[in-house]
């Protein structure tokens, strides 16, 4: 009994210390790490957030391994990086294929070296109501948005563990935390991505791998073309995010080894409300904030791509 009480008091002390530490970091955030010489494997690098992250990390001195199913767009990102005298490699890869991911992973290990930062960014969206979404599209969404994370992480995590040095980044979505009408397959896939990140984080912690970090990023809709047509009822409170601003926030979170980033920050409040209020109240709030209608005018890109 005495041992249990000691353990409880010790736990309370640890909890209070972490709360105090988190509060202090609001005003004095941890320093940004140096990524010069790091090898970053970035999926979906041909366009949108992936392209912008590739350029920003390259300017910080990292070697960028750009991966995309659209070879022309991917080559364009690689060339833009090289034109600035920076380091980049490009590989065409179908992220819905486990075999293709493993094939490219082996090429990267042989051509470039051991990946130290993995950024799972590639994603697709159908934007259709549940019964209107074709079976093949549901499967494809899960393969690209969720299953690919398993295969890329299995490919590169062993070398990170061996050196106790690395970072696995998951670009998920606020749709992985909140259900949205017209995004059932997308929400499911992003919820899976969030779950992969959290479970992996717990495993790494249990293994005492203090040098291997995880970050999951859950943004609201970003104005990259992927979600063209979506709307928000209160843009001042919950805006469609500007790509450059969102990318800067993501890069900063990764450099500071932040475990989770919600964009904008008000999503943290909404998540607390969701987990606290009765379900009918949550439905009423969703109706008020326009969640049930935000996808009504969805168009998306003229041609969906990773």
C-alpha positions in Angstrom: 0.0 0.0 0.0 2.8 2.4 0.9 4.6 1.6 -2.4 1.4 2.3 -4.3 1.0 5.7 -2.5 4.6 6.6 -3.3 4.0 5.7 -6.9 0.8 7.8 -7.1 2.5 10.9 -5.5 5.4 10.4 -7.9 3.0 10.3 -10.9 1.2 13.5 -9.7 4.6 15.2 -9.5 5.5 14.1 -13.0 2.1 15.3 -14.3 2.5 18.7 -12.7 6.0 19.1 -14.0 4.9 18.4 -17.6 2.0 20.8 -17.3 4.4 23.5 -16.0 6.9 22.7 -18.8 4.2 22.9 -21.4 3.0 26.2 -20.0 6.6 27.7 -20.1 7.1 26.5 -23.7 4.1 28.6 -24.8 6.3 31.6 -24.1 9.7 30.0 -24.6 9.4 27.2 -27.3 12.1 24.6 -27.6 14.9 25.5 -30.1 14.6 24.5 -33.8 16.9 21.6 -34.7 19.5 21.7 -37.4 18.5 19.6 -40.4 21.7 20.2 -42.5 22.8 16.9 -43.8 19.6 15.1 -43.0 18.0 13.0 -45.7 14.2 13.7 -46.0 11.9 11.3 -47.8 8.8 13.4 -48.8 5.8 11.9 -50.5 3.5 14.0 -52.6 6.3 16.4 -53.4 5.1 17.4 -56.8 2.5 19.9 -55.7 0.7 21.7 -52.9 2.1 21.5 -49.4 4.5 18.7 -50.4 6.3 20.9 -52.9 6.4 23.9 -50.5 7.9 21.8 -47.7 10.5 20.3 -50.1 11.6 23.8 -51.0 11.7 25.1 -47.4 13.6 22.1 -46.0 16.1 22.2 -48.9 16.9 25.8 -48.1 17.6 24.7 -44.5 20.3 22.4 -45.8 18.6 19.0 -46.0 18.8 16.6 -48.9 15.3 16.1 -50.2 14.1 12.9 -51.7 11.0 14.0 -53.7 8.4 11.3 -54.3 5.2 11.6 -56.3 3.1 9.6 -58.8 3.2 12.6 -61.1 6.7 12.4 -62.5 6.6 15.7 -64.4 5.4 17.6 -61.4 7.9 15.8 -59.2 10.8 16.5 -61.6 9.8 20.2 -61.5 10.2 20.3 -57.7 13.5 18.6 -57.9 14.8 21.0 -60.6 13.6 24.0 -58.7 15.6 22.9 -55.7 18.7 22.1 -57.8 18.5 25.5 -59.6 19.1 27.1 -56.2 22.2 25.0 -55.7 20.6 22.7 -53.2 20.3 18.9 -53.0 17.4 16.9 -54.2 16.6 13.6 -55.8 13.4 12.5 -57.5 11.6 9.2 -57.8 8.2 8.3 -59.3 6.2 6.1 -56.9 2.7 4.9 -56.7 1.9 5.3 -52.9 -1.1 3.0 -53.2 1.3 0.1 -54.0 3.3 -1.5 -51.2 5.6 -3.1 -53.8 6.3 0.2 -55.4 7.1 1.9 -52.1 9.5 -0.9 -51.1 11.1 -0.7 -54.6 11.7 3.0 -54.3 12.9 2.7 -50.7 15.6 0.4 -51.8 16.7 2.7 -54.6 16.9 5.6 -52.2 19.0 3.6 -49.7 21.4 2.7 -52.5 21.5 6.1 -54.3 21.2 8.6 -51.4 21.6 6.9 -48.1 19.6 6.2 -44.9 16.5 8.4 -44.6 16.5 10.3 -41.3 13.3 12.2 -41.7 10.2 10.6 -43.3 7.3 12.9 -44.2 4.2 11.0 -45.2 2.3 13.8 -47.1 0.8 12.2 -50.2 -3.0 12.2 -50.2 -6.1 11.9 -52.3 -9.8 12.9 -51.8 -13.0 11.8 -53.5 -15.3 14.3 -51.9 -18.4 12.3 -52.3 -21.2 11.2 -50.0 -20.8 7.7 -48.5 -23.2 5.8 -50.8 -22.0 7.8 -53.9 -18.3 6.8 -53.4 -17.2 4.0 -55.6 -15.7 1.0 -54.0 -12.4 1.4 -55.9 -12.1 5.0 -54.7 -12.7 4.0 -51.1 -9.9 1.4 -51.4 -7.6 3.8 -53.2 -8.1 6.5 -50.5 -7.2 4.0 -47.7 -4.2 2.7 -49.7 -2.7 6.2 -50.3 -3.8 8.1 -47.1 -3.3 5.3 -44.6 -1.7 2.1 -45.8 1.2 3.9 -47.4 2.3 5.1 -44.0 2.8 1.6 -42.9 5.0 0.7 -45.8 7.2 3.8 -45.8 7.7 3.7 -42.1 8.6 0.0 -42.1 11.1 0.7 -44.9 12.9 3.5 -43.1 12.3 3.1 -39.3 14.9 0.3 -38.8 17.9 2.5 -39.6 16.4 5.3 -37.4 16.2 2.8 -34.5 19.7 1.5 -35.1 21.1 5.0 -34.8 18.5 6.3 -32.3 18.1 9.2 -34.7 15.2 10.1 -36.9 11.8 11.6 -37.3 8.5 10.2 -38.7 6.1 13.0 -39.8 2.4 12.3 -40.6 0.5 14.9 -42.5 -3.0 14.0 -41.4 -6.0 16.3 -41.3 -8.6 17.8 -38.9 -10.8 15.3 -40.8 -8.9 12.6 -38.9 -10.3 14.1 -35.6 -13.8 15.3 -36.7 -16.3 13.6 -38.9 -17.3 15.7 -42.0 -20.3 15.1 -44.3 -19.1 14.1 -47.8 -15.7 12.9 -46.5 -16.4 9.5 -45.0 -13.6 7.7 -46.8 -11.2 10.6 -46.3 -12.0 10.9 -42.6 -11.5 7.2 -42.1 -8.2 7.3 -43.8 -6.9 10.3 -41.9 -8.2 8.8 -38.6 -6.1 5.8 -39.4 -3.1 8.0 -40.1 -3.5 9.7 -36.7 -3.8 6.3 -35.0 -0.6 5.0 -36.7 1.3 8.1 -35.4 0.0 7.8 -31.9 0.7 4.1 -31.6 4.1 4.5 -33.1 4.9 7.3 -30.6 3.9 5.0 -27.7 6.1 2.2 -29.0 9.1 4.5 -29.4 8.5 5.8 -25.9 8.3 2.2 -24.5 11.6 1.4 -26.3 13.2 4.5 -24.8 14.1 5.7 -28.3 14.6 9.3 -27.2 16.3 10.3 -30.5 13.5 9.1 -32.8 10.6 11.6 -32.9 7.1 11.6 -34.3 4.9 14.5 -35.4 1.3 14.4 -36.6 -0.2 17.4 -38.3 -3.9 18.0 -38.5 -4.8 21.1 -40.5 -8.2 22.4 -41.5 -8.8 22.8 -45.3 -5.8 24.4 -47.1 -6.2 26.4 -50.2 -4.0 24.3 -52.5 -6.6 23.2 -55.0 -7.2 19.8 -53.5 -10.3 21.1 -51.7 -11.5 23.7 -54.2 -15.1 24.5 -53.5 -15.2 23.8 -49.8 -16.6 26.6 -47.6 -16.5 27.7 -44.0 -19.3 29.6 -42.4 -17.1 31.7 -40.1 -13.9 32.4 -42.0 -12.5 34.7 -39.3 -12.9 32.0 -36.7 -12.1 28.9 -38.9 -10.5 30.1 -42.1 -9.5 28.2 -45.2 -5.7 28.1 -44.6 -3.2 29.9 -46.8 -0.6 27.4 -48.0 2.5 29.3 -47.2 1.4 30.2 -43.7 0.3 26.5 -43.1 3.6 25.2 -44.5 5.7 27.5 -42.3 3.8 26.3 -39.2 4.3 22.6 -40.2 8.0 23.1 -40.8 8.4 24.9 -37.5 6.6 22.1 -35.6 8.8 19.5 -37.2 12.0 21.4 -36.4 10.9 21.7 -32.8 10.0 18.0 -32.5 6.4 18.9 -31.7 4.3 15.8 -31.3 1.0 17.2 -32.6 0.0 20.3 -34.5 -3.6 21.4 -35.0 -4.1 24.3 -37.5 -5.6 26.7 -36.6 -5.2 26.4 -32.9 -8.9 26.8 -32.2 -9.3 23.2 -33.3 -7.8 22.3 -29.9 -10.9 23.9 -28.3 -13.2 22.2 -30.7 -11.6 18.8 -30.0 -12.1 19.3 -26.3 -15.8 20.3 -26.8 -16.3 17.2 -29.0 -15.0 14.9 -26.3 -17.0 16.7 -23.5 -20.5 17.6 -24.6 -23.4 15.2 -25.2 -23.7 13.9 -28.8 -26.9 15.9 -29.6 -25.1 19.1 -28.5 -22.1 18.2 -30.7 -24.5 17.7 -33.7 -26.1 21.1 -33.0 -22.7 22.8 -32.9 -21.7 21.1 -36.1 -24.9 22.3 -37.8 -24.2 25.9 -36.5 -20.6 26.0 -37.7 -21.6 24.6 -41.1 -19.8 21.3 -40.9 -22.7 19.5 -42.5 -22.6 21.8 -45.5 -18.9 22.6 -46.0 -18.5 20.0 -48.8 -21.7 20.9 -50.7 -19.9 22.8 -53.4 -16.8 20.7 -53.5 -15.0 20.6 -56.8 -11.4 19.6 -56.0 -8.7 19.5 -58.5 -9.7 18.8 -62.1 -7.5 15.8 -61.9 -6.9 14.1 -58.6 -3.3 13.3 -57.9 -1.1 12.4 -55.0 
